[in-house]
Structures are given as structure tokens and as C-alpha cells.
Amino acid sequence: MTGGWDAVVAGAGPAGSVAALCLARAGRRVLLLDPRPRDLTGPRGAGPYRIGETLPPAARPLLRDLGLLAGLDADGHLPCTGTDAAWGSEHLHGRGHVMDPHGHGWHLDRVRFDAFLRGAAEDAGARPVCGVAVRRTGRPGAWRLVVRERGVERELPCAWLVDATGRRALIARRGAVRLRQDRLVAAYALLPGPVPADQDLRTLVESVPGGWWYTARVPTGRLFAHLTDLDLVEPRLRTAAGFLEGAAGTRHVRTRLDGYAVGRLPEPRWAPAHGQRLAPPAGPGWVAAGDAALACDPLSSQGILTALHTGARAAAAVDGCLRSEADALAAYHAFVDGIAARYLALHARAYADEARWVSSPFWARRRPAVAARSGVLTPG
């Protein structure tokens, strides 16, 4: 098309940045819409800490194919050497990455990681714009994306839209239905550090009657988080003192917090954590990627990996459609369906493994029979 972009990618998280990177490398005119203003004092858009820090070993082949592996390894992230879990038992059971054919995973500084991916997309030729996608107008092949920049709205003409705006799916939801799995939320806090005595590089997961906790050491300290359903949140967990009290009531997570200064911990931050998918994940002139297409329960540790893969595949679908490949969207649809099917099977199996609190509302909702009826089939 003339006078516009081949594609506008709305959202500059991992999925959006990888989609923009791949499209730019394919020679497409790409605009990467980033709602976060750049902090010129930090590396390419540094900012507050973000949750979502685990990248599994299976990401290594894709990162290598994208030419990003060496840069990631040089960027100061911590290796993740495995997982310890008190799940289905009060005792810890470990699973290491020693025998994983891909090697170790990572505990990321997410702000730095996201900035690294955005920088790679820009270096490939994607043009960054700070703004928020508002709505789309026009028709497939001649879209006009309305963007708000510093309170002012303007239109960006483009042939294709890639929605990487997270679970909200701000653009794609007009042509699809968001199917929600449950009401899972995460409350989390970061203890600055690390302290010299904390040398444990494994993720620790511990189930409790009202949900589950996890903790991971990251480059800027130690993260700890509690996962439960929104309607089951205990009021005390909304305060710093109550959140620390909750962590102190665990058997294992609390031991990983030893040595950290907890006296000035701010109130915990909150983030949606429910599984969700978009049906369909693509349509004429648009493709959803990352959490907009398929969001995973953090228990899976697959969120960032899924974002990277869907970002790359969404770019391939758009490029294929621009080259008039008839089956490009169908192939992407099948790819997302395959990921969703595997995720749901593993999700059901994992929650079925914890049978100690079957009368607790959180776990009762996740019993196999209940989960089979609900799945991700609730619009929301």
C-alpha cells in the first residue's frame, strides 16, 4: 500500500517486539506502538520492576534462530537451574535443568529484557512510536488505527494490525471473543538485593489452602508472589504487613526471604494471572499475539515463551498474507490451537496433583470434573 505502513504492531512487550523484529527483517514497513514513555536515564526504556520473570530452557532454539541468544546471555540476567515444589505434599520435590537438552533457563529482569527486545526491533528497522491504540476503523487492507499520543488522537493507515496489547486485546477483541479460564490474580513484591547468602537460583513453588506462592531470585533482588482467585483475596494481603504475614505462614517460601530487609516493603502490586484465549486469534487484516492471543496461568512458566513464539508466528502470518499466501492465517490459527490444547492438558494435570484441600474453594474450582466443564470457555 502507499502512504501507510505494511503493519502496525500495537504493544511493545515480548510478543509485539518480536513480531515487529521479524516483519522488519522481512522487509516490511513496520510501526511499533509502545504505550510506555521512554525513561532516558535507563537502557532503552527502563522502568519499574515487572512480574513475569521466568524464561524456560525451551526458549533457547528460538532465541538462537532470531539472533538474540548471545545478547540475552550478555545482558546480566540470572540462570534458572530448575524448580523446587511443595505441591501435593508438604515436602519439596526438585526438578533441575541439568539433563535438559537446551541447558538452563533464565530469571529475567523483565524491564531490561523487554527493552532489549524493543531495541532489537528498532535496530531491524521497526519505527517506535509512544502511544496507545484506541480503535480501528476502515477495512482489511486499508485499516486506520486510531492512536492516542500525549492526549492527542491521530490515525495511522496500515494494511495489517498485530494486536499485542495483552489480555485486554484492545484491537482484536472487536472481531473475536475472549474466553477466560478463571479469576486468578497475582499479588507480588520485590525485596531489593540480592543478599550475599542467597545463592539459590531455583524457582520455589508452594501450594496453600487458598492458592499458591512462589519465589524466585532475579537480578534486582528476590521476588515473591501469591496466586489466588480475585474473589478469594484476603483483605490483609493488600497491605505490606499482611502480605509478609502471609508469606511467613508458608513452610518453604519464607525461608528464601531470610536476610532481606522487609521492614520497608511497599504494598504488594497486583496483576491478572488467569488463563485466557482469543477465538479466533486472527482474522482478515489482523492477528493477535502474546497474551492477546493466549495467556497462560503462571504455574506453567510458559507465558514469555508463548509470547515469543506467537510473536514470530504472527509476523510470518502477516508476511505470508502480504505475499498472498492463502493458508497463512489458517496455519497461525492451528499453531495457537495446538499450544492451547497442550497448555490446557498440562494445566489440568498440574492442579489435579494437589489433592490436600479439596474442600477449599480455590482447589474445588480446579478439580478435574469442574475444570473440564469450565476450561477457557467463559466469555469475559
SULLINWO-V439034 format. One record per pair of residues at least 6 apart in sequence whose ideal C-beta (glycine too) atoms are under 6 Angstrom apart, sorted by the first residue. I is the first residue (numbers start at 1). J is the second residue. D is the distance in Angstrom with one decimal. If there is no record, write none. Layout:
BEGIN
i & j & d
I & J & D
I & J & D
END
This chain:
BEGIN
i & j & d
1 & 159 & 5.0
4 & 157 & 3.3
4 & 158 & 5.2
5 & 29 & 5.0
5 & 31 & 4.9
5 & 158 & 4.1
6 & 28 & 4.1
6 & 29 & 4.6
6 & 159 & 5.5
7 & 23 & 5.4
7 & 28 & 5.9
7 & 30 & 5.3
7 & 160 & 4.3
7 & 162 & 5.9
7 & 318 & 5.4
8 & 31 & 4.7
8 & 145 & 5.2
8 & 156 & 5.6
8 & 158 & 4.4
8 & 161 & 5.7
9 & 16 & 4.8
9 & 19 & 5.2
9 & 20 & 4.6
9 & 32 & 5.1
9 & 162 & 4.3
10 & 33 & 4.8
10 & 133 & 4.0
10 & 163 & 5.6
10 & 165 & 5.3
10 & 171 & 5.6
11 & 164 & 3.4
11 & 165 & 4.4
12 & 32 & 5.5
12 & 34 & 3.7
12 & 118 & 5.1
13 & 114 & 6.0
14 & 117 & 5.7
14 & 304 & 5.6
14 & 307 & 4.2
14 & 308 & 5.6
15 & 164 & 4.4
15 & 289 & 4.1
15 & 290 & 2.7
15 & 307 & 4.0
15 & 310 & 5.6
15 & 311 & 3.9
16 & 164 & 3.2
17 & 117 & 3.7
17 & 118 & 4.9
17 & 121 & 4.7
18 & 308 & 5.5
18 & 311 & 3.3
18 & 312 & 5.4
19 & 162 & 4.9
19 & 289 & 5.4
19 & 311 & 4.2
19 & 314 & 5.0
19 & 315 & 4.5
20 & 30 & 5.0
20 & 32 & 4.3
20 & 121 & 4.1
20 & 126 & 3.9
21 & 120 & 5.4
21 & 121 & 4.2
21 & 124 & 5.1
22 & 312 & 5.4
22 & 315 & 3.5
23 & 30 & 4.6
23 & 315 & 4.7
24 & 30 & 4.9
24 & 124 & 3.9
24 & 125 & 4.0
24 & 126 & 4.5
25 & 124 & 5.1
26 & 319 & 4.7
30 & 126 & 4.4
31 & 127 & 5.1
31 & 129 & 5.8
32 & 121 & 5.7
32 & 126 & 4.6
32 & 128 & 5.1
33 & 129 & 5.5
33 & 131 & 5.6
33 & 133 & 6.0
34 & 128 & 5.7
34 & 130 & 5.6
35 & 132 & 4.7
37 & 130 & 5.5
38 & 45 & 4.8
39 & 46 & 5.3
39 & 47 & 5.6
43 & 115 & 5.6
44 & 115 & 4.2
44 & 119 & 4.7
45 & 115 & 4.6
46 & 111 & 5.5
47 & 111 & 5.4
49 & 190 & 5.0
50 & 110 & 4.1
50 & 111 & 5.7
51 & 188 & 5.0
51 & 271 & 5.6
52 & 110 & 5.5
52 & 303 & 5.9
53 & 107 & 5.3
53 & 108 & 4.8
53 & 110 & 5.6
53 & 216 & 6.0
53 & 218 & 5.3
54 & 301 & 4.6
55 & 105 & 5.7
55 & 106 & 4.4
55 & 108 & 5.7
55 & 304 & 5.1
56 & 105 & 4.6
56 & 301 & 5.6
56 & 305 & 5.7
57 & 97 & 5.6
57 & 100 & 4.7
57 & 102 & 3.7
57 & 103 & 5.6
57 & 105 & 4.7
58 & 102 & 5.8
59 & 305 & 5.0
60 & 102 & 4.5
62 & 308 & 5.7
63 & 69 & 4.3
63 & 72 & 6.0
75 & 116 & 5.7
76 & 219 & 5.7
77 & 106 & 4.8
77 & 108 & 5.0
78 & 107 & 4.4
78 & 219 & 5.7
79 & 104 & 4.4
79 & 201 & 5.8
80 & 105 & 4.0
80 & 106 & 5.6
80 & 107 & 4.8
81 & 96 & 6.0
81 & 97 & 5.7
81 & 104 & 5.6
81 & 201 & 4.7
81 & 202 & 5.6
82 & 95 & 5.4
82 & 96 & 3.6
82 & 97 & 5.1
82 & 202 & 4.9
83 & 95 & 5.3
83 & 202 & 5.9
83 & 203 & 4.7
84 & 92 & 4.8
84 & 94 & 4.8
84 & 202 & 5.2
84 & 204 & 4.9
85 & 93 & 5.7
85 & 205 & 4.4
86 & 92 & 5.3
86 & 206 & 4.5
86 & 252 & 5.3
87 & 207 & 5.1
87 & 354 & 5.5
88 & 353 & 4.7
88 & 354 & 5.0
97 & 104 & 4.7
107 & 216 & 5.1
107 & 218 & 5.0
109 & 219 & 4.5
109 & 220 & 6.0
122 & 128 & 5.6
131 & 147 & 4.3
131 & 148 & 6.0
131 & 149 & 4.0
132 & 148 & 4.8
133 & 170 & 5.3
133 & 171 & 5.5
134 & 146 & 4.4
134 & 148 & 5.3
135 & 146 & 4.9
136 & 143 & 5.5
136 & 145 & 5.4
136 & 171 & 5.6
137 & 144 & 4.7
138 & 144 & 4.5
140 & 284 & 3.9
140 & 285 & 2.9
141 & 159 & 5.5
141 & 285 & 6.0
143 & 158 & 5.2
143 & 161 & 5.6
143 & 285 & 5.8
144 & 155 & 4.4
144 & 157 & 5.4
145 & 156 & 4.7
146 & 153 & 5.7
146 & 155 & 5.6
147 & 154 & 6.0
147 & 156 & 5.7
160 & 285 & 5.9
160 & 318 & 4.8
161 & 171 & 5.6
161 & 286 & 4.5
162 & 287 & 5.3
162 & 289 & 5.9
162 & 314 & 5.6
163 & 169 & 5.7
163 & 171 & 4.3
163 & 172 & 3.9
163 & 288 & 4.5
163 & 292 & 4.7
164 & 289 & 4.8
164 & 290 & 4.9
164 & 292 & 5.9
165 & 292 & 5.6
166 & 291 & 4.6
167 & 272 & 5.8
167 & 276 & 5.6
167 & 291 & 4.9
167 & 295 & 5.2
169 & 278 & 5.6
169 & 288 & 5.9
169 & 292 & 4.1
172 & 278 & 6.0
172 & 286 & 5.7
172 & 288 & 4.2
172 & 292 & 5.8
175 & 283 & 4.7
176 & 278 & 4.8
176 & 279 & 5.9
176 & 280 & 5.6
177 & 279 & 5.2
177 & 379 & 5.5
178 & 278 & 5.8
179 & 277 & 5.3
179 & 279 & 5.7
179 & 376 & 4.5
179 & 377 & 5.8
180 & 274 & 5.9
180 & 276 & 5.1
180 & 378 & 4.9
180 & 380 & 3.8
181 & 274 & 5.5
181 & 275 & 3.3
181 & 376 & 4.5
182 & 274 & 5.1
183 & 229 & 4.4
183 & 230 & 4.4
184 & 227 & 6.0
184 & 273 & 4.4
184 & 274 & 4.4
185 & 230 & 4.9
185 & 270 & 6.0
185 & 272 & 5.9
185 & 273 & 5.6
186 & 225 & 5.1
186 & 227 & 5.3
186 & 271 & 5.0
186 & 273 & 4.3
187 & 226 & 4.9
187 & 237 & 5.6
187 & 268 & 4.3
187 & 270 & 5.5
188 & 225 & 3.7
188 & 268 & 6.0
188 & 269 & 5.8
189 & 265 & 5.8
189 & 268 & 4.7
190 & 221 & 5.2
190 & 223 & 5.3
191 & 221 & 5.0
191 & 222 & 4.8
191 & 260 & 4.0
192 & 221 & 4.4
193 & 221 & 4.1
193 & 260 & 5.7
194 & 217 & 5.8
194 & 221 & 5.8
195 & 259 & 4.1
195 & 260 & 5.8
197 & 259 & 5.0
198 & 217 & 6.0
203 & 216 & 4.8
204 & 215 & 5.2
204 & 256 & 5.8
205 & 214 & 4.6
206 & 213 & 5.0
206 & 250 & 5.4
206 & 252 & 5.0
206 & 253 & 5.1
207 & 354 & 5.0
209 & 357 & 4.5
209 & 360 & 4.7
210 & 228 & 5.4
210 & 362 & 5.5
211 & 227 & 5.0
211 & 228 & 3.4
211 & 362 & 5.2
212 & 227 & 5.2
213 & 226 & 5.2
213 & 250 & 5.5
213 & 253 & 4.6
214 & 225 & 5.7
215 & 224 & 4.1
215 & 253 & 5.1
215 & 256 & 4.9
216 & 223 & 5.3
224 & 247 & 5.7
227 & 273 & 5.9
229 & 362 & 5.9
232 & 362 & 5.8
236 & 242 & 3.0
237 & 243 & 5.4
237 & 246 & 5.6
240 & 265 & 4.6
240 & 266 & 6.0
240 & 267 & 5.1
243 & 268 & 4.6
244 & 262 & 5.6
247 & 253 & 5.7
247 & 254 & 5.6
248 & 254 & 5.1
273 & 298 & 5.4
275 & 296 & 5.9
275 & 297 & 4.8
275 & 376 & 5.9
276 & 295 & 4.4
277 & 294 & 4.7
277 & 340 & 5.4
277 & 376 & 5.2
278 & 288 & 5.1
278 & 293 & 5.4
280 & 333 & 5.9
281 & 288 & 4.9
281 & 293 & 4.2
281 & 336 & 4.5
282 & 329 & 4.9
282 & 332 & 5.3
282 & 333 & 6.0
287 & 314 & 4.4
287 & 317 & 5.4
287 & 318 & 5.9
289 & 310 & 4.4
289 & 311 & 4.9
289 & 314 & 4.0
290 & 307 & 4.0
290 & 310 & 5.8
293 & 310 & 5.2
293 & 336 & 5.5
294 & 306 & 6.0
294 & 336 & 5.8
294 & 340 & 5.6
296 & 302 & 4.9
296 & 303 & 5.0
296 & 306 & 6.0
296 & 343 & 5.6
297 & 347 & 5.8
299 & 350 & 5.9
313 & 332 & 5.6
313 & 335 & 5.3
317 & 328 & 4.8
317 & 329 & 5.8
317 & 332 & 3.9
320 & 328 & 3.1
321 & 328 & 4.8
348 & 371 & 5.1
351 & 366 & 4.1
352 & 368 & 5.1
357 & 363 & 4.8
END
